[in-house]
Amino acid sequence: MLDTLKEIDTQWFLWVNSHHTTALDWTMWTFSQHWWWAAVLVLFFGFVTLCNEPRRWWLVLAAAVLCFLLADQGSVLIKNIVCRPRPCHALTDVYMFRTRCGGEYGFVSSHAANALALLTLLWMRYRRHTLAVLLMALWALTTCYSRIYLGKHYPGDVVCGALFGAVVGIVVYALTTTIEKKMKKSETK
């Protein structure tokens, strides 16, 4: 069963990694860059958080930082436990645009975990802001896809990283909601 899943994962990876265009190369590369992440998050916080919650912006920012730290470090811990090589280390002729293979292990994808942790947190907090959440979801899903496209991860690495990140986002949302309730209770006294 596990061998069958690995074979399906490899075939999906090879299919995605073999379909390239110049426009997609640059788009996927951009979505994987740290400066792009910073720009997206600053814009999101600027338009949604500060406009809607000027008194609690710092709590949302702290929650986002916590999400990022837990998802990032948790995914690295999982990589070091599972020890599944990245496709660019395990396969030949992997297409990589303007990037290197990176660390030895790829399960689970840290980019996917980070993106989905932030998306989940912000979706749960701002679900009434449909357009903002949809744009954030487009950013997160494109980031996830870029990891396969650029030869860094198998689809299973990305899916499991995204699931891990979503759990982190839910936990951090629950934590911040509890903190906010306690803060509101103390403000009314």
URSULNOR-V608439 format. One record per pair of residues at least 24 apart in sequence whose ideal C-beta (glycine too) atoms are under 10 Angstrom apart, sorted by the first residue. I is the first residue (numbers start at 1). GAP is how many residues later the second one is. If there is no record, write none. Layout:
BEGIN
i & gap
I & GAP
I & GAP
END
This chain:
BEGIN
i & gap
5 & 151
6 & 78
6 & 148
6 & 150
8 & 146
8 & 147
8 & 148
9 & 75
9 & 78
9 & 98
9 & 144
9 & 145
9 & 146
9 & 147
9 & 148
9 & 149
9 & 150
10 & 77
10 & 80
10 & 81
10 & 144
10 & 145
10 & 146
11 & 144
12 & 136
12 & 142
12 & 143
12 & 144
13 & 74
13 & 77
13 & 78
13 & 81
13 & 135
13 & 136
13 & 138
13 & 140
13 & 141
13 & 142
13 & 143
13 & 144
13 & 145
14 & 73
14 & 77
14 & 79
14 & 80
14 & 81
14 & 134
14 & 140
15 & 133
15 & 140
16 & 79
16 & 129
16 & 131
16 & 132
16 & 133
16 & 134
16 & 135
16 & 138
16 & 139
17 & 70
17 & 71
17 & 74
17 & 76
17 & 77
17 & 78
17 & 79
17 & 131
17 & 132
17 & 133
17 & 134
17 & 135
17 & 137
18 & 75
18 & 76
18 & 77
19 & 76
19 & 130
20 & 75
20 & 77
20 & 129
20 & 130
22 & 75
24 & 73
24 & 121
24 & 122
24 & 125
25 & 70
25 & 72
25 & 73
25 & 124
25 & 125
26 & 71
26 & 72
27 & 115
27 & 118
27 & 119
27 & 122
28 & 69
28 & 70
28 & 71
28 & 114
28 & 115
28 & 117
28 & 118
28 & 119
28 & 120
28 & 121
28 & 122
29 & 67
29 & 68
29 & 69
29 & 70
29 & 117
29 & 120
29 & 121
30 & 112
30 & 113
30 & 116
31 & 80
31 & 84
31 & 108
31 & 109
31 & 110
31 & 111
31 & 112
31 & 113
31 & 114
31 & 115
31 & 116
31 & 118
31 & 119
32 & 65
32 & 66
32 & 67
32 & 79
32 & 110
32 & 111
32 & 114
32 & 115
32 & 117
32 & 118
32 & 120
33 & 65
33 & 66
33 & 113
36 & 103
36 & 107
37 & 31
37 & 74
37 & 77
37 & 78
37 & 81
37 & 102
37 & 106
40 & 75
40 & 78
40 & 95
40 & 96
40 & 99
40 & 100
40 & 103
41 & 27
41 & 77
41 & 81
41 & 95
41 & 98
43 & 89
43 & 92
43 & 93
43 & 96
44 & 74
44 & 78
44 & 82
44 & 85
44 & 88
44 & 89
44 & 91
44 & 92
44 & 95
45 & 77
47 & 82
47 & 85
47 & 88
48 & 74
48 & 77
48 & 78
48 & 81
48 & 83
48 & 84
48 & 85
48 & 88
49 & 73
49 & 76
49 & 77
49 & 83
51 & 78
52 & 73
52 & 74
52 & 76
52 & 77
52 & 80
53 & 72
53 & 73
53 & 127
55 & 128
55 & 132
56 & 69
56 & 120
56 & 124
56 & 127
56 & 128
59 & 66
59 & 117
59 & 120
59 & 121
59 & 124
60 & 61
60 & 62
60 & 65
60 & 66
60 & 116
60 & 120
62 & 110
62 & 114
62 & 117
63 & 55
63 & 58
63 & 59
63 & 62
63 & 106
63 & 109
63 & 110
63 & 112
63 & 113
63 & 114
63 & 116
63 & 117
64 & 53
64 & 54
64 & 57
64 & 58
64 & 61
64 & 105
64 & 108
64 & 112
65 & 53
65 & 107
66 & 51
66 & 55
66 & 102
66 & 105
66 & 106
66 & 109
66 & 110
67 & 46
67 & 47
67 & 49
67 & 50
67 & 51
67 & 52
67 & 53
67 & 54
67 & 55
67 & 98
67 & 101
67 & 102
67 & 103
67 & 104
67 & 105
67 & 106
67 & 109
68 & 45
68 & 46
68 & 47
68 & 49
68 & 50
68 & 53
68 & 97
68 & 100
68 & 104
69 & 45
69 & 48
69 & 99
69 & 103
70 & 43
70 & 44
70 & 47
70 & 94
70 & 95
70 & 97
70 & 98
70 & 99
70 & 101
70 & 102
71 & 37
71 & 39
71 & 40
71 & 41
71 & 42
71 & 43
71 & 44
71 & 45
71 & 46
71 & 47
71 & 49
71 & 50
71 & 90
71 & 91
71 & 93
71 & 94
71 & 95
71 & 96
71 & 97
71 & 98
71 & 101
72 & 38
72 & 39
72 & 41
72 & 42
72 & 45
72 & 93
72 & 96
73 & 37
73 & 40
74 & 34
74 & 36
74 & 39
74 & 43
74 & 87
74 & 90
74 & 91
74 & 93
74 & 94
75 & 32
75 & 33
75 & 34
75 & 35
75 & 36
75 & 37
75 & 38
75 & 39
75 & 42
75 & 82
75 & 85
75 & 86
75 & 89
75 & 90
75 & 93
76 & 27
76 & 29
76 & 32
76 & 34
76 & 37
77 & 31
78 & 27
78 & 29
78 & 30
78 & 31
78 & 32
78 & 35
78 & 79
78 & 82
78 & 83
78 & 86
79 & 24
79 & 25
79 & 26
79 & 27
79 & 28
79 & 29
79 & 30
79 & 31
79 & 78
79 & 82
80 & 24
80 & 25
81 & 24
81 & 26
82 & 24
82 & 25
82 & 26
82 & 75
82 & 78
83 & 24
84 & 24
84 & 69
84 & 70
84 & 72
84 & 73
85 & 69
86 & 61
86 & 65
86 & 66
86 & 67
86 & 68
86 & 71
87 & 61
87 & 64
87 & 65
87 & 66
87 & 67
87 & 68
87 & 70
88 & 62
88 & 63
88 & 64
88 & 65
90 & 64
91 & 60
91 & 63
93 & 58
94 & 56
94 & 57
94 & 58
95 & 54
95 & 55
95 & 56
96 & 53
96 & 54
96 & 55
96 & 56
97 & 49
97 & 52
97 & 53
97 & 54
98 & 52
99 & 47
99 & 51
99 & 52
99 & 53
100 & 51
100 & 52
101 & 50
101 & 51
102 & 48
102 & 49
102 & 50
102 & 51
103 & 49
105 & 52
106 & 41
106 & 46
106 & 47
106 & 48
106 & 50
106 & 51
106 & 52
106 & 55
107 & 46
107 & 47
107 & 49
107 & 50
107 & 51
107 & 53
107 & 54
108 & 45
108 & 48
108 & 49
108 & 50
108 & 51
108 & 52
108 & 53
108 & 54
108 & 55
108 & 56
108 & 57
109 & 34
109 & 35
109 & 38
109 & 39
109 & 43
109 & 44
109 & 45
109 & 46
109 & 47
109 & 48
109 & 49
109 & 50
109 & 51
109 & 52
109 & 53
109 & 55
109 & 56
110 & 37
110 & 42
110 & 43
110 & 47
110 & 51
110 & 54
110 & 55
111 & 29
111 & 32
111 & 33
111 & 35
111 & 36
111 & 39
111 & 41
111 & 42
111 & 46
111 & 47
111 & 50
111 & 51
111 & 54
112 & 28
112 & 29
112 & 31
112 & 32
112 & 33
112 & 34
112 & 35
112 & 36
112 & 41
112 & 45
112 & 46
112 & 47
112 & 48
112 & 49
112 & 50
112 & 51
112 & 52
112 & 53
112 & 54
113 & 31
113 & 44
113 & 45
113 & 47
113 & 48
113 & 49
113 & 50
113 & 51
113 & 52
113 & 53
113 & 54
113 & 55
113 & 56
114 & 26
114 & 29
114 & 47
114 & 48
114 & 51
114 & 54
115 & 24
115 & 25
115 & 26
115 & 27
115 & 28
115 & 29
115 & 31
115 & 32
115 & 43
115 & 46
115 & 47
115 & 50
115 & 54
116 & 24
116 & 25
116 & 27
116 & 28
116 & 42
116 & 45
116 & 46
116 & 47
116 & 48
116 & 49
116 & 50
116 & 51
116 & 52
116 & 53
117 & 44
117 & 45
117 & 47
117 & 48
117 & 49
117 & 50
117 & 51
117 & 52
117 & 53
117 & 54
117 & 55
117 & 56
118 & 25
118 & 47
118 & 50
118 & 51
118 & 54
119 & 24
119 & 25
119 & 43
119 & 46
119 & 47
119 & 50
120 & 42
120 & 45
120 & 46
120 & 47
120 & 48
120 & 49
120 & 50
120 & 51
120 & 52
120 & 53
121 & 44
121 & 45
121 & 47
121 & 48
121 & 49
121 & 50
121 & 51
121 & 52
121 & 55
122 & 47
122 & 51
123 & 43
123 & 46
123 & 50
124 & 45
124 & 46
124 & 48
124 & 49
124 & 50
124 & 52
124 & 53
125 & 44
125 & 48
125 & 51
125 & 52
140 & 25
END
